[in-house]
Amino acid sequence: MATTPTHIVANSIMVLKDLEADTYENWKACMMTYLEAQDLWDVIDHDPNSSYSEEADGNKDWRKKNAAALLAIQTSCAPEILAKVRNIRSAKCAWDTLAYMKEEEQKQRQEHEQKQLQEEQDAYYADLLPHVVPFSVDDVPRLSKDWTVADYQYWSIQMKTYLSNKRLWDGIIEFTVEPNGASSLTYDAWRKQNFIALRAIQASFGQDRPYQIRRVVSAKIAWDILANLNKFKQEGIPPDDPLYEAPLSQLNLGTEEIFYL
């Protein structure tokens, strides 16, 4: 098989300039299509521990295909990305390395965002922090961010009981929204209760709270958002459906701007 010249490869594939989710996924799709068109994808899509791979390592045609696939991957990388894979001699290893780097960078970005959002929320409620008795996270019902419908139903019952025992359910979740035109004393009491309820709901997920409730400063709206997300799951809507990415204003929550950071 003839090797595609470097300049043709460079002009055929988008350049991977960074490892942000959208950029990487677009590059991955283009590169996969290119390698399939050049009959090189089998170099990537194989088990490196299989006997087939061991035989291929000693096959001249296989080595040429590996080199061509590796060339395509490396020449499509911006200099700062290329530096991470330029010494790799296996196309599959280079492919897997970029995938791993993307996952790690995304994880670090999410952790940084989580920390930043927590700081923003703490600043929003800074006046309340000295007056709120810390609760034990171990006492809060837990829910995985990848919950099932059954998981959510069990959690919602447990969380309702938890909030009710702390006299937070009736006043914060079920009936009351932010008191308008109330005395400062009434408003401050509501705000304190709302803060405690919100922290309990968010603490259910540990550090993996869904991004949809990270910027919320209303316990009731956090509760309603989770209920809507669970409804999507109950209706069989797949996790990658754009509906999950919809602005909160489209979730029919009757929200007010003040509830968001």
N, C-alpha and C positions, 0 to 999 in steps of 0.2 A: 504493500500500500504506500502510495506517495505521501511524503510528509508535507503538510500545508505550510507555506512560507510564513515566517514570523509576522511580517507586516499585514498579511491577510488575517491572521488570527487576531491581531491587535485591532484591526478595523471591523472585525465581525462580532466582537464581544464587548459588552459594556465594561468599563473599568470599575473594579471594586475599590472605592476610595475610603470607605470606613465600614464598620461592622454593625451599624445600626440595623434594626430589624428589617425595615422596608428595603434599604439598600442591599443588604445581604440576600434577602429572599428574591429580589429582582435579578441580581447577579446569578444566583443559583439556578433560577429558571432558564435564563439565557444560556448559561454555561452547559446545563444539562442538555438542552436542545442542540447546542452546537456539537457536543461530544457524541450525541446519538447520530447526528447527521454525518459526522466523520467516522462513524463506526468505531468509536473509542469508549463508549459508555461502559462496556463490559469490563474495562480496566478498573473502573471505580466501583461498579456494582457487583462485587464478588467477595467471597469469604477468604481473607488472606491466609487462613489456617487450613483451608481445604487442600486435598491432594491435587486438585485441578490447578490451584495457585502454585503449588510447589513445582509442578511440571512446567507451568507457564514461565516461571522465573528463568528456566534454562532454555527457553524458546526465543530465538532471535526475533521472530515476528512480534511476539508478545512484548519483548523489550522495546521494540520500535514504537508499538502502540502506547506503551506506558510513557515513553519519552515524549511522544506527540501530545498526549493528554496532559502531561505535566507542563509542557511548554505552553499549552493553551491556558492552563490555570495560572501559571506564574506570570505570563505576559499580560494577563488581564488584571493584575493586582497593581495598585498604586504603590510607590516606593516604600511607604511605611508599612503596608501590608505584606509586600514581597519580602521584606526583611525577615519576616517570621517563617517563611516557607522556602526561601531560596536555597537552603542547604539540604532540603528533603529530596530524595531520589525516587520516591514512590508517588505516583499520581493520587492513588487512593489515600495515602497518608497525608498528602497536602490537602486533599479535599476534607478529610476528617479533622485535620488540624484547624482549618478555617471554620468549620462547623462548631468545634469546641470553643474556639476563641469568641465566636459570636455569642454562644450561650453564656460564657463567662462575663463578657462585656455587658450583656443584657441583664444578667444577675446583679452585677455591680451597680449598673444604672438604676435598677429598681430599688436596691438597698439605699442608694444615695437619695432617691426620690422619697422613699419611705421616711428616712431620717429628716429630710427637709420639710415634708408635710407634717410630721409630728411636731417639729419646732414651730411651724406656723400655727398649728392648733394649740400648742402650749402657750404661744404668745397671745392668741385670741382669748384664751381663758386664764391668762396670767394672774388676774386679780382673784381667781377662785382657788388656785392651786394651794395656797397656804391654809385654806379653810376647809378643804375636803379631806376626810380621813381616807387614806389609801386602802383599797380593797385587795384581797389576795387573789391573784390571777388564777390560782389553783382552784378557787371556788366557783369560777365562771364556767358555765357550760361551753364546751369546745365544739368547733365546727371547722372542718377542712375546707380550704378554698375550692376543692374539687368535689364538693359534697354531692350526694345523690338526693333524690326527692325524699326518700325515707330518712336520710340523715337530717335533712332540714326540718322535717316534721317533728322528729324527736327533739332536735335542738330548740325549735321554737316553743315547744311545750316546756322544756327545762328552763329556757331563758325567761319565759313569761312568769314561771314560778319564782325564779331568782329575783326578777325585778319587782314582783308583787310583794315578796317577803321584805324588800327594802322600801316598800311604799312608793315605788316609782312607776308602776305600770299604769294605774288609772290616770294619774296626773300628767304623765309624759307621753306614753305610747298610745293608749286607747282613745282618750277623749280630748286632751288639751293640746293646743298649739301655742305658739308664743303669745303671751298675754299682751294685747294692744291697749294702750292707754291706761295700764294698771299702775298702781303706786310703785315707787322704786323698790319698796320692801317686797311686794309681791313678785315683781319682775326678778329681783335678785334671787329669791327663793326658787322660782321656776328655773332660772338659768343654772343654779347650782345642781338641782335635781336632773336637769337635762344633761349636764356635763357628766355626772356620775353614770347615768344610763347609757350615754354614748360611749364612754370609755369601756363599760362592761361589754357592750355589743362588739366593739372593735377588738377588745381583748380576746374574744372568742376565737379569733383567727391567729392569735400570736402575731408574728411578723409577716404573715402571709395574707393579711386582710385584702379583700378584693379592692381594686383601684376605684371602683364605683363609689365606695363609702369612705375613701381616704380624705377627701376634701370637705366632707359633710360635717357641719357643726350642730346638727339637729338629730337627736336620738330617734325621733319618730320617722324622719325621712330616711335615716340609715336602715331602720326596720322595714319601711315600705320598699326601699330599693331591693333589699335582700328577698322580700316576698315576691317582687316582680321578676327578679332573676330566677327564682325557684319556679315561678309560673312558666317561664320560658323552657326550663328543663322538663317540667311536667308535660308540656305540649310537644316535647320531642325535638325542640329547636337545637341544632348542633352548636357546640361552643364557639365555632368560628363564624357563626352567622353575624352579619353586620348589626343586627338588632341589639346585640350585647354591647356594641360600641355606640349606640344611640345616645345623644345628649340627654341628661337627666330630665330636662324639661319635656321630653317626649314620652316619659314613662307614666304620664297622667297621675302625678303625685300631688298636684296642687301646691308646688313648692314656691317659696319666696326667695329672692336673691340673698337675703340676710343669712340664710341657712348654709351658705357655701363660703369657703375661704377664697 
